[in-house]
Amino acid sequence: MRETIPLSLSDFLARDQVALIMWDFQKGLAGKALHADRVIAAAQNLLASADAAGIPVIWSRHVLPPLDLLSGPFKLFLMKKQKVDHPSKLAPAMQEGMEETEFVEGLRPAAHHMVLEKSQPSLFVDTPLDVRLKTLGVKTLVLAGVATDIGIEFNARHAAAKGYFSVIAEDATGSYTEAAQARSIDFLRSWTTPVVSSAEICSHWTK
């Protein structure tokens, strides 16, 4: 059987083949984004709509290993983030037990949601995401969270490489600078990924 290509937003968001990805809604990540309150409020509406429609919800939780087990590329990323010039100057970050790994106020996984712990900017790396999606019959991922220019865009690209479609909930995503948000949204709009408001997504799930 040939794959059916979604040609309308309704096709992308069909309730029997879509899942909501709640990406890194943690105090040390989403909690530090520009316009965090707006992003969180939009995500709350999206989450409520998904639950009411019986759509699977999958949360990522970013937890890093001890620094001596952190991969080289991620050490370089962390060095830039912490503004240090040598790995020996790195401070532990995003580790289990730290406040920054806790979910932001107002957004918590429910008992029936799936929470996948990861330490890379893709939820497909070293997690059971792919097999869970296939088991559920999911073809499209709705992506919400922070940061748009890192995890959201990375997962949209990786999802396509794995054969999944994606939809970006624009107002439920955020970055750490206006330029980064605009650059990533512009790319996603030009690619294969619909970029729409959370309200528009919710309207399709409440019909």
N, C-alpha and C positions, 0 to 999 in steps of 0.2 A: 504493500500500500504506500502510495506516495504521500509525503508530508503535506498537510494543508497549511498554506501560508496565510497568516492573519493580514487582512487588507483594511480593516477598520479598527478603531479603538475597542469596540464591542468584541471583536474577534480576539484581540490581545487579552482582554479582561474577563473572558468567559469563566464563570465561577467554578466550573468543573475541571479547569486546567490551569489555575493561577495560584500563586502563593505570595504572601507579603513578607518581604525581608526587612526586618528592623535592624539596621546596621549601626552598631557601636553607640547606642544611646546610653553612654556612660559619662560620669561626671568629669573625667579627665579628657574626654573627646567631644562628644556632642555638647556637653555642658560649657565648653570653652569657645564654641563657634560664635560667629557674628549672628545676631538676631536669634539666639538660642531659644528664647521664649516663643517666638513665632514658629520656629521649626518644630518645637515640641508640641505646641498647640495643634498644628496641622497633623502631626503624627498621631496625636491622641484621637482625632476624628477618623483618620485612616484606620487605625487599630480597631476602634469601636465598630466601624462599618464592616471590616473584614470578619470580626467575631460574629456580628449579627448575621452575616451571609454564610457563615460556616466555612470561610476560607482559611486554609492553613497559614499559621503565623510562625515564622522562624526568626529568632533573635541571634545575632552574633554577640559574643562577649570576648573582648580583646584582653588577653592576659599574657604577658611576656614571661619567658623563663628567666632564670638568673643570668646576669650579664655574660658569664663565661660560657653559656650555652646559646647565646644570641648569635644568629648568622651574621657574617661580615656585611652584606648589603644593609641589613637592618641596623647594625651598629653605626654605619655611616649616616643613615637616616636620623638615628637618634642623636648623633653628634651634631648634626645641623640643627635639630630641634632644640637641643640643650646649649647650642652655641659654644661648643668646646672643640679643641683642635687635635685631640688625641683620645683613643678609646679608654686609656687609663683614667681619664677625667670624667667619664660617664657616671652619672648617679643612677641607681636602680629606678625603674619606672614601670608603671602599669603591671605590677606584680600582684599576685594573690594576696588579699588582706589589705591592700592599699585602697584608700577612699576613691581614687581615680578610676578603679575598676568597677565601682558600684554603679548601678543604673541611676539615671537622673530622677529627680523627684517628679512624680506624675506619670512615669512610664515604667512599668514593671511587667515581666512576663507572667502570664496566667499559668495555672497548673496544666492546662491542655496545650499550651504553646511548646514549641521546641526551642531549646537553647543550645547553640553550638559554640564551644570555646575554641578560639584560634589565636595564632600569634603572627599571622601574615595578612597582607591587605586583600586577600581573596578568601572567601568562605568555601571555595572549592579545594583549597590546599589543606591536606592532613585533617579533613573532617569527613563525616559520612553524608554530606549534603547531597551529592549526586545520586547516591542510591536511595536516599529518602525521597527526593523529588521524583525519581522514576517510579518508586513504589506508590506514591500518591497520584501519579499520572499528570504531574505538573509540566506545563510547556512554557509558561510565562512567569517571570519574577517581577513583582512590583517592588522597586527599591526606594527606601526612605532612610535617611540618616546622615551621618557626618563622617568623613568629609567628602563632598561631591567630587573634588578633583583627585582624591586618593581612592578610598574604598568603593564609593558608588560607581565611578567610572571604571575602575579596575574590574569590579564584579560584572558590570554590563558587558565589558569586552570578554571576560573569561566565560561568562554565561553563553555568549554567542559561539565561542570556540568549542563549548561543550554541547551545542545544539539547542540552547534555550533562547527564547525571546525575553526582552525586558522592557519595562515601562518605568520612567522616572517620575516620582511625585515631586515636582519642582519645589513647592513651598515647604515640603517636609524634608528637604535636604539643605545642607549648609556647609560652609567652608570657613576658613580662618581669615580670609581677606576677600574683599569684593571682587578683586581682579581674578582670583582663583576660581571663585564661584561662576563668574561670567564666562571665563575661558572654557571651563568644563561643560557648562550648560550649552554653550554655543557648539562645542564639538558634538555633544550627544544629540542635539537637535539636527545636526547635519548627517548623522549616522543612521542606523536602522532602528533607533530607539525612540518611541514616542515620549515626549516630555510634556506633561500636563499637570494641572493643579490637583491637589488632593480632593477637592470638592468634585471635580469632574470624574475622578476615579470612583469616589463614593457613590455618585449618582448612577453609575453603571451597576454597582453592587446592590443597590436598593430598589432596582426596577422589578 
